[in-house]
Amino acid sequence: MPFSFAPYALWPLSFVSVFLLYFVVREEQPSRAARLGLVYGLAYFALGVYWIYYSVRLFGDAVAPLAVAMTAL
């Protein structure tokens, strides 16, 4: 789903991504569906914050381990 936003702008992927999540969790038990949704959300978040690392590293002139730590916060 992060690829559906800038700079890629592949907006149809957002619909495909949510449809695939629904297709995977529709037959699961609620607890397993919640875990799968959590994994989906964490992956979406992790792929969506890559720009923070680059901003801190390049424009903030931070060393790589510090930039990773600041991104993780």
Stockholm file with secondary structure:
# STOCKHOLM 1.0

chainA/1-73         MPFSFAPYALWPLSFVSVFLLYFVVREEQPSRAARLGLVYGLAYFALGVYWIYYSVRLFGDAVAPLAVAMTAL
#=GR chainA/1-73 SS CGGGSTTTCCTHHHHHHHHHHHHHHTTSCHHHHHHHHHHHHHHHHHHHTHHHHHIIIIISCCCHHHHHHHHHC
#=GC SS_cons        CGGGSTTTCCTHHHHHHHHHHHHHHTTSCHHHHHHHHHHHHHHHHHHHTHHHHHIIIIISCCCHHHHHHHHHC
//
